[in-house]
Amino acid sequence: MTTLSFTKGHGTGNDFVLFSDPDGQIDLTPAQIRQLCDRHFGVGADGVIRAVRSKSIVEGAAILAEEPAAEWFMDYWNADGSPSEMCGNGIRVYVHYLIEQGFITPERRDTIPIGTRAGVKDVLPGVSGYTVDLGRWRPGGEYLVNARGLRVSRPGLGINLGNPHVVTVLSGDAKLDGLDLSQEPELGPLPEHGANVEFVVPEEPLLKDGVARIRMRVHERGAGETLSCGTGAAAAALAFRHWGGDQMPNSWSVEVPGGRLGVRMFPTEEGEHVSLSGPAALVYSGTVELA
């Protein structure tokens, strides 16, 4: 048996088991990750995050070549034991964990570079949460989406934020609330590495004080339906802006079952970036025995 010290955290209900392994000496197996994330027989979570220094993980070599200041790597694993490229809620919770554990002590308004399998992401601590620059986004093609509760397949737009998403818009709250996402939605064509699938509707009114407002539910690849998905919220705002045309703003408020997230699109020298803002919380710490 392996005894693991852990902390439970969440960002708008998207929850994670975090543990410290600065020198990269603890390699959990997919079975152990599934055990940790099991909500009946384990701690329960949408994913597991290992706090490891970039120099101590194979993927960290490319990270340090890109940004030598990216000391820490977010080693993120889905609840089914598969690795994931990025997690918008997870990276905010991860930076909060690093600060609370004393691994980093940023000054006010310091941006913290964090290594991920999708490259370096810059995180800015704030008064009421954290903002992460998710970087450049890319369109990911068109799909047909089918899910329990939909009579016919709906068109979906692919958005890549380092991890893949497919977003589809529904006609109203009743359609959104009536979805059964206990079963993975069907996508055609099937993406090579799967995708997170977001279903979105506009709030009423859509525009308020220059900010567009939408509601979203999500089925996450490797986790099932979750209360929130940070990169999914960004993908939903990007897709809705695409469908809405030039009159759509670059500031968005996205309501998810676990709370509300802010999304903003902004120009950079290398192209348009998108940022995600929201809270991060650590709930409790403990130890667990792993087979």
HELIX and SHEET records of a PDB file:
HELIX    1   1 PRO A   30  CYS A   37  1                                   8    
HELIX    2   2 SER A   54  SER A   56  5                                   3    
HELIX    3   3 GLY A   60  GLU A   66  1                                   7    
HELIX    4   4 GLY A   88  GLU A  100  1                                  13    
HELIX    5   5 ASP A  173  ASP A  177  1                                   5    
HELIX    6   6 GLY A  230  GLY A  244  1                                  15    
SHEET    1   A17 GLU A 186  GLY A 188  0                                        
SHEET    2   A17 ARG A 138  ASN A 146 -1                                        
SHEET    3   A17 ARG A 154  ASN A 160 -1                                        
SHEET    4   A17 PRO A 164  VAL A 169 -1                                        
SHEET    5   A17 ASN A 196  LYS A 208  1                                        
SHEET    6   A17 VAL A 211  GLU A 220 -1                                        
SHEET    7   A17 SER A 251  VAL A 256  1                                        
SHEET    8   A17 GLY A 259  THR A 268 -1                                        
SHEET    9   A17 GLY A 271  GLY A 278 -1                                        
SHEET   10   A17 TYR A 130  ARG A 136 -1                                        
SHEET   11   A17 GLY A 119  PRO A 125 -1                                        
SHEET   12   A17 ILE A 112  THR A 116 -1                                        
SHEET   13   A17 TRP A  72  ASN A  78  1                                        
SHEET   14   A17 GLY A  47  ARG A  53 -1                                        
SHEET   15   A17 ASN A  14  SER A  20  1                                        
SHEET   16   A17 THR A   2  GLY A  11 -1                                        
SHEET   17   A17 ALA A 281  LEU A 290 -1                                        
SHEET    1   B 7 GLU A 186  GLY A 188  0                                        
SHEET    2   B 7 ARG A 138  ASN A 146 -1                                        
SHEET    3   B 7 ARG A 154  ASN A 160 -1                                        
SHEET    4   B 7 PRO A 164  VAL A 169 -1                                        
SHEET    5   B 7 ASN A 196  LYS A 208  1                                        
SHEET    6   B 7 VAL A 211  GLU A 220 -1                                        
SHEET    7   B 7 GLY A 224  THR A 226 -1                                        
END                                                                             
